[in-house]
Amino acid sequence: MPVPLPLSALLAAIPLAVEPGGAGATGAVSALHSGAPFAWSLVLAGAVVIASLFPLAAARSKADFTPADLAAPRAMFERLPAWGKRANWAHQNCFEAFTLHAPACLLALLAARSGAAPTALAIAAAWLHPALRLGYIGAYVANLPPLRSLCWAGAILCTAILYSEGLRGVLGS
């Protein structure tokens, strides 16, 4: 019997159709009450990391990026405009945020797939995190520190909620 790959397991957790025999009067399980929001949050958070490359690429083009810079891309940092330096820092922070958020999504997804009903707060946090991270990138590049800090704190709070939800579901409390 083949063992499913982790990606296969993640994709299997995303309901593509209504499942028969579920809870409720109609016997259907809503996608919102499954692990789908957590799986999508993980995918969208990864997309945010990729999206953070766009302002960085624009900044590098302003700094006359050439193929020779591929040998030492960090060396061109001093040639970046001020907003480009912030784009670089935002891009680096996206990786840091993703390494915290991804396990939270997987834990919440595991809890949901094991039968724990996700709370509305956890579902909202799953959808809100990627949006806040996009706002963080925009606020960082635009040099709006208060908005950037609010987006960062909100996204961290969303991640903490998902850890809490996942632990609650896995530990059964």
C-alpha positions as MATLAB code, in Angstrom:
seq = 'MPVPLPLSALLAAIPLAVEPGGAGATGAVSALHSGAPFAWSLVLAGAVVIASLFPLAAARSKADFTPADLAAPRAMFERLPAWGKRANWAHQNCFEAFTLHAPACLLALLAARSGAAPTALAIAAAWLHPALRLGYIGAYVANLPPLRSLCWAGAILCTAILYSEGLRGVLGS';
ca = [
       0.000    0.000    0.000;
       1.597    3.310   -1.052;
       2.122    5.976    1.578;
       0.619    9.336    0.544;
       3.069   12.171    0.078;
       2.619   15.146    2.412;
       1.429   17.267   -0.532;
      -1.134   14.613   -1.413;
      -2.393   14.638    2.155;
      -2.679   18.423    2.115;
      -4.555   18.438   -1.182;
      -6.839   15.659    0.046;
      -7.780   17.873    2.999;
      -9.236   20.509    0.682;
     -12.813   19.472   -0.048;
     -13.653   19.901   -3.687;
     -17.232   18.737   -3.339;
     -19.869   18.384   -0.634;
     -19.335   15.246    1.407;
     -22.395   13.058    2.026;
     -23.313   11.909    5.506;
     -21.984   14.941    7.337;
     -23.547   16.983   10.086;
     -26.601   19.167    9.667;
     -30.116   18.786    8.323;
     -28.965   18.355    4.733;
     -26.312   15.765    5.570;
     -23.579   17.885    3.994;
     -20.328   19.157    5.420;
     -19.615   22.771    4.571;
     -16.137   23.546    3.293;
     -15.940   26.257    5.947;
     -16.319   23.658    8.696;
     -13.544   21.428    7.440;
      -9.835   22.008    7.229;
     -10.146   23.997    4.002;
      -9.549   27.469    5.510;
      -6.348   26.227    7.144;
      -5.090   24.570    3.963;
      -5.886   27.677    1.925;
      -4.208   29.899    4.513;
      -1.053   27.840    4.113;
      -1.178   28.084    0.324;
      -1.944   31.811    0.363;
       0.807   32.500    2.917;
       3.238   30.809    0.527;
       1.885   32.967   -2.293;
       2.553   36.070   -0.166;
       6.220   35.063    0.085;
       6.320   34.870   -3.711;
       4.423   38.172   -4.030;
       7.072   39.841   -1.870;
       9.505   39.292   -4.741;
       7.715   41.785   -6.998;
       8.613   45.009   -5.148;
      12.115   43.627   -4.598;
      12.492   42.927   -8.313;
      11.267   46.445   -9.115;
      13.842   47.878   -6.701;
      16.616   45.814   -8.227;
      15.688   47.067  -11.671;
      16.008   50.644  -10.348;
      19.478   49.735   -9.043;
      20.607   48.635  -12.526;
      20.638   44.926  -11.717;
      22.837   43.043  -14.191;
      23.615   39.343  -14.614;
      26.967   40.028  -12.924;
      25.025   40.828   -9.723;
      23.898   37.195   -9.587;
      27.346   36.308   -8.262;
      26.739   38.442   -5.160;
      23.108   39.675   -4.981;
      23.516   40.977   -1.420;
      26.355   43.235   -2.514;
      23.955   45.358   -4.551;
      21.903   46.199   -1.436;
      23.639   49.569   -1.051;
      22.602   50.531   -4.603;
      18.910   49.990   -3.848;
      16.701   53.045   -3.308;
      15.368   53.483    0.241;
      12.034   51.854   -0.652;
      13.953   49.004   -2.275;
      15.868   48.351    0.936;
      12.541   48.185    2.754;
      11.259   45.794    0.051;
      14.270   43.588    0.705;
      13.620   43.598    4.457;
       9.916   42.884    3.895;
      10.830   39.942    1.669;
      13.154   38.526    4.324;
      10.484   38.957    6.997;
       7.995   37.052    4.812;
      10.158   33.952    5.145;
      10.325   34.396    8.909;
       6.549   34.780    9.176;
       5.943   31.781    6.928;
       8.098   29.528    9.110;
       5.856   30.391   12.064;
       2.543   30.279   10.211;
       2.959   27.065    8.216;
       3.157   24.728   11.241;
       0.180   26.521   12.810;
      -1.879   25.885    9.670;
      -0.819   22.246    9.555;
      -1.672   21.750   13.234;
      -5.104   23.369   12.798;
      -5.650   21.333    9.626;
      -4.760   18.130   11.470;
      -7.167   19.022   14.271;
      -9.983   19.787   11.840;
      -9.442   16.592    9.873;
      -9.447   14.549   13.094;
     -12.972   15.736   13.827;
     -12.523   18.868   15.942;
     -14.931   21.573   14.808;
     -12.991   24.742   13.964;
     -14.098   27.910   15.708;
     -15.228   30.938   13.729;
     -12.300   32.864   15.215;
      -9.803   30.321   13.874;
     -11.412   30.336   10.434;
     -11.303   34.141   10.369;
      -7.658   34.095   11.499;
      -6.763   31.645    8.732;
      -8.231   33.897    6.041;
      -7.024   37.150    7.608;
      -3.347   36.205    7.989;
      -2.409   36.300    4.266;
      -4.272   39.601    3.810;
      -2.440   41.158    6.750;
       0.892   39.926    5.398;
       0.157   41.562    2.030;
      -0.709   44.759    3.875;
       2.553   44.429    5.789;
       4.555   44.328    2.543;
       2.753   47.395    1.183;
       3.121   49.331    4.428;
       6.812   48.431    4.707;
       7.654   49.471    1.151;
       5.576   52.665    1.513;
       7.362   53.482    4.803;
       4.257   53.516    7.004;
       5.668   52.137   10.293;
       2.446   52.270   12.396;
       0.428   50.424    9.746;
       3.289   47.995    9.181;
       3.427   47.243   12.906;
      -0.343   46.726   13.102;
      -0.263   44.325   10.152;
       2.673   42.441   11.654;
       1.043   42.157   15.083;
      -2.300   41.148   13.590;
      -0.699   38.430   11.486;
       1.246   37.103   14.490;
      -2.003   37.056   16.481;
      -3.681   35.082   13.674;
      -0.853   32.562   13.785;
      -1.174   32.277   17.579;
      -4.914   31.661   17.225;
      -4.228   28.841   14.768;
      -1.714   27.254   17.138;
      -4.304   27.497   19.917;
      -7.015   26.017   17.687;
      -4.764   23.196   16.577;
      -3.684   22.323   20.097;
      -7.276   22.463   21.333;
      -8.369   20.082   18.615;
      -5.448   17.681   18.839;
      -5.467   17.500   22.631;
      -9.271   17.293   22.704;
      -9.938   20.030   25.234;
];
